[in-house]
Amino acid sequence: MHSNIPKLYVIQAFRWFLLLMPVFVLFYEENRLGLQDIFIIQAFYSVCVICIEIPSGYFGDLLGRKRSILIGSFFASAGFSYYSISYTFYDFLIAQFLLAIGASFVSGSDIALLYDTLIQLEREGEYQRVAGKLASISNFSEGIAGLAGGALAVISLRTPLYVQTVLTILVIPIVATLKEPDRTKTDGSENSFKAILRIVRYALHGHAEVKWLILYSSLVGTATLTIVWFVQPYLKVVGMPLSLFGVSWAALQFSIGVFAINAYRIETALGRKASLIALIILASAGFFLLSHFQTMWALPFLFIFYLVRGINGPVLNDYINRVVESDIRATVLSVKSLVGRLMFTILGPIVGWVNDTYSLSDAFLVCGFTFLGFGLVFLNFLHRNKVL
């Protein structure tokens, strides 16, 4: 059981060694796609996740988190394999569908397996620290992949995908060695569809603290996910050479690693209330700053989003885990992921259209006002329900 934690670290490192990410937008553009097309593809991915996320989380609760992660790893391998031979908009949709299945079966089950492992080892009080380290590893891995991917992209923008496929396959035998922790399991006698609806109703209606933590964390997560797809267009606008795209991406990912591994320290220093309020205020401010300043010297403003991203996962997931029972934990965490994806599905194509029709600056302004407005509303409900 002790070996689960280092194995999850290794799995996370492989899963997030995303070689194509620093030039993904350029790869799409090479295949004649505009930014609106790119956001539509990512929105389609989110729709697929929305459809699969909660059933896959329930599968993990019912039949085992290890099985769920293993299935996800197989589909991730298939998705990257198909991406490497894809050239059209519709081919990319098929590849995204396979990747969405893979991500959905891993999402929630990996966090639940980690938390239940810590419970069995009587170390659940260490969750924020361990989750922060897990997030840190994923982002350091993505940062190193940014350097490697940028170098491979000089050969061709498709070369990183070939290497990515091989690395994703290597995850499968590691996942197969995980040990399922002892826990209270979902009662399989209940109709699966009814059971899923019951848990969704609990997460989004039956428990005020869980509901508003899910909505707020999802909004913050959507803000940091949206900026990911704007980083490369922003680098192009400010005149960053292609040879430095990988270095820039790596620097941003390394910063998340530093912030994530220190998330529990930051939360302890600021306190629960200040930490929660700061997340959406900082993210909104980041969009306003990028809208106004589009020069090389403004690049440090990007780190604001990666500070928020590094803190949001470990801290908010810990808050949710503390008040959710083990037998529904993966499903509830999948609900959180689903809500975030739904938000991105709605917003992504809109801001992509604003960018293509008007300007990158206008797209950033739309994001800033949207996240600030909804963030203040959600913070008000967090306050009313004594979550702050």
N, C-alpha and C positions, 0 to 999 in steps of 0.2 A: 504493500500500500504506500509506503514511503516513496517508492520509485515513481509513482504517478506524477508527482510534482515536477521532477526534472524532465520526465518524458513529455509532459505538457509544455514545458519550456522549449524543448527541441521541436515538437510538432508546431508550436506557434512560430518559431524561427523559420521553419521551412515554408509554412503556409503564407507568411508575409514577406518572403523573399521575392517580391514582385518586380521582376526585371524590366517589364515594359512600362511601368507606371510613370517614370520621369518623361517619357516621350509618347504616352498613350494617345494624347490628343493629336500629336503630329502623325502618328500611325493611322488614325482615322482620316485625317486630312489627306494623307498620301493616297488613301482609298476613296477620295472624292466625297467626303462627308463634311458638312458644316457643323458649327457648334450646336445648332438646334437639333440636328440629326443625332449628335453625340448625346445630348441630354435626353432625347427620346429613347435611345438605346439603353441608357442608364435607368430611365424611368420604367422601361419595359422590364429590366432586371428587377427593379423594386416591386413591380406588380407581381412578377413570378414569386419573389420572396414572400410577398403578402399572402399569396394563395397557399404557399407551402410551409411558411414559417411555423404557424401554430400547430398544424397536424404533425410536423416533424418534431416539434418540442414535446407534444403529447406522446409520440412514439418513443422518445428518449425516456420520458417518465415511466411509461408502461413497460417497455421491453429492454431498456438499458441504454445509458448514455454512451457507452463504448460502441455498441452496435450502430447507434445514430451517427457518431463521429466517423466510424468506418465507412458507412454508406456515403456520407458527405465527401470523404476523401476520394472515393472511387469516382463520383460525379465531377469533382473538381478536376481530376486528371483527364476525364473525358472532355470537359469544357475547354481546357487549355489546348488539348490535342486538336480539337475542332477549330479553335481560334487560329492555330498555326497554319491551317490550310484554307482560311476564309478570306474572301476579297470583297464581298458585297454587303450591303446594309442588312439584307435578310439572313445571310450567313452569320453575321455578327449577332443577330437576334437569337439564332439557334444556339450559338456558343454561350450567350448570356443566360439562356434558359438552363443549360446544363450546369453552368457555374452557380446559378441561383439555387438549384436543387442542392448542390454541394454545400453552399454557404448556409442554407436553411437547416440542414441536418446537423451541422456542426454548431451553429449559433444556439446559445442557450444550454445545450448539452455539455459543452466544454466548461462553461462557468459553473453549471450545476455539479458536474463531476468533481471539479476542483473544490467547491465549497463542501460537498459531502465527504470528500477525502479528508479535508481539514477537520471536519466534525469527528470523523472516526479516529483521527490522530489526536483529538482533543486540542486542536490548534485553531479553532474557528475565529478566535480573536485576532489572528494574524492575517485575516483575509485581505484587508486593504493593502497591506505591505506586499503579500504574495501576488495579488492581482495587479498591483502597480508594477511589480517586477515582470509579470507576464506581459503586460502592455508595453513595458519598456523594451523587452526582448523583441517583440513584434516590430516595434518602430526602429530599433537599432538594426534589425534584420532588413527592414524595408529601406533604411538609409544606406546600408552597405550595398543592397541590391540596386539602389539608385546610381551609385558609382559604377557598379559592374554593368548595369543596363545601359547607362549612358555610353560606356565604352563599346558595348556590343552593338548599340544602335548606329555607331559610325560604320560598321560593316554593312548593316541594313536594318531597317526598322522592324523587320520580321524576325531577325536572329534572336532577340531576347525571348520571343515566344517559344522557339524550339528548345532552348535551355530550360525555360519555365516548365514545360511539359515534363521533362525528365525529373526535375526537382519535385514536382507535385506527386509523381508516382512513388518517389522514395519515402514519402510520408506514410504510405499505407502499412508497411510492415511494422513501423513504430507504433501506430495506432493499435495494431493487433495485439501488442504486448501490454496495453493498459489493463488495470484491474478495476472491476466494478465495485465501488464502495457499498458496504451494508447500509441500507436506508429503508424508510417507509416507502412502499411502492404504491402506485396508483392501483385502485381496485379495478381489474379488467372486466368485472361482471357488468359494469355500467356500459350502456351504449356509447361508443367512442365519440360520435358526433355530439351527443348530449353532454358528455363529460367535458369536451372541448368548449362548448358553449357556456357550461357552468363556470369553468375556470376563467374564460374571457370576461364573463359577466362579473365575476369576483374581482378581477384585476382592474376593470374599467368602470365599475359601478359599486361593487359590494364593499370595497375597502378604500376609504378616501385617501389615506396616506399613500397606498400603492398606486392608486389612479393618478394622483397629481405628480408623484415622483416619476411615473412612466411618461406622462405627457411632457413634463418639463425636461427630463433627460432626453427624450426623443427630439424635442425642439432644438436643444443645444447640439445634439448629435447631427441633426439635419444641417445646421449652420456650418459645422466643421466638415461635413461631407460635401456640401455645396462648394466650399472654397477649394476643395481638392481638384475639381474640374475647371476651376478658374485660374489655378496657379500657372499653368503653361501658357494660356492666352495672355496673362499678365506679364510673364517673363518675355514674351514676344513683343508686347507693347513697349516695354521699357528698354528693349534692345539687347537682351541677354543672348550671347552666342550659343548655338546649339551644343557646342562642346562643353558648355558649363551647365546645361540643363540637369544632367545627372548629379553634378556636385551640389547644385542648389536644392534639388529634391532630397539628396542625402542629408544636407544640413537641416532641413525642415524635419525629416524623420528622426534624426538624432536628437533634435530638441524635444520631440514628443517623448522619446525614451527617457530623457533627463527629467522632464516634468512628471511623467507617469510614475517613475520609481520614487519620486518625492511627493506624490499626490497625498499620501496619508500625513506627511509632515505639514504640507501646505494647509490641508483641511484642519489639522489640529491647531495650527497657529491662528488661522482666521476664524475658526468656529463654524458650525453648521450653517447658520444664517448668512453670514458674510460670504461663505464659499458658494452657496447656492445663488445668491444675488449677483455675485461677481461674474459668474459664467456667461450669462446672456448679455450683461452690460458690456463685457469685454468683446464678445463675438460681434455684437452690433457696432461697437466703436471701430472694430477692425474693418468692417465693410465701408463705413463712412470715410475712414482714413484712406483706404485704397481707392475709393471713388474720387477723392479730391487730389490725391498725390499719385502720379503715375510716372515716376522716375526711378533710377537705380537706387538713389539714397533712401527711397521709401520701402525697399524690400524688407527691412527688419519688421515692418508692420505685419507681415505674414506670420511671424512667430507668435503673434497674439492668439491666432486661431489654434495653433499647435499647443500652446499653453492650456487653452480651454479643453482641447481634445484629450490631452494627457491626463487632466484631472477628472473629466466627466465620467469616463468609464469606471475606473476603480472606486471612486467615491459614491456615485449614484447607485451602482450595482450593489455596493455594500449596504447602503440604506435599504434597498429593496429586499436583499437577501435576509436581513435581520427580521423582517416582518412576514416572510413567506415560508410556509411549511415545505419540507423536503419533497413530499410526494407530488407537488405541483410546481416546483421551483423552475424547472427547465421550460415548462409551458408559459409561466408568467414572464420569464425573461425573453421568451420568443414573442410574447405579446408586445413587450417593449420594443424589440427590434422591428416588429411589424408596423407599429405606430410610426416609428422613425422613417421607415421606408415609404409608408403612405404619404407622410408629409413631403418627402423628397419627390415622390412621383407627381404630386400636385405642383410643387414649386419649380422643380428642375426645368421642365420644358418652357415654363413661362419666362424664367430669367434667361434661358438660352435664346428664346425669341426676342427678348428685349435687347440682348447683346447683338444679335444678327441684324435687327431692324434699326436700332438706335446706336448704342455704344456700350463698351465694357463699363464705363463709368456709370451709366444709367442702370445697368444690371446690378452693380454693387449697391447703388442707392436703394433700389427695390428690395434687395436682400436686407439691407440695414434697417429700413423702416418696418419690414415684415417681421423680422426676428425680434426687434425691440418691442413692437406692439403686442405680439402674442406673448412674448416673454414676460412683460409687465402684467398681463392678464393672468397668466399661470402663476406668477409669484404672488399675486393677490389671493388666489385660491389656496396656494400653499400656506399663506399666512392665516387665512380664515380657518383652515383645518388644522392649525397648530403644527404643521410640518416643519416650518422654519424654527 
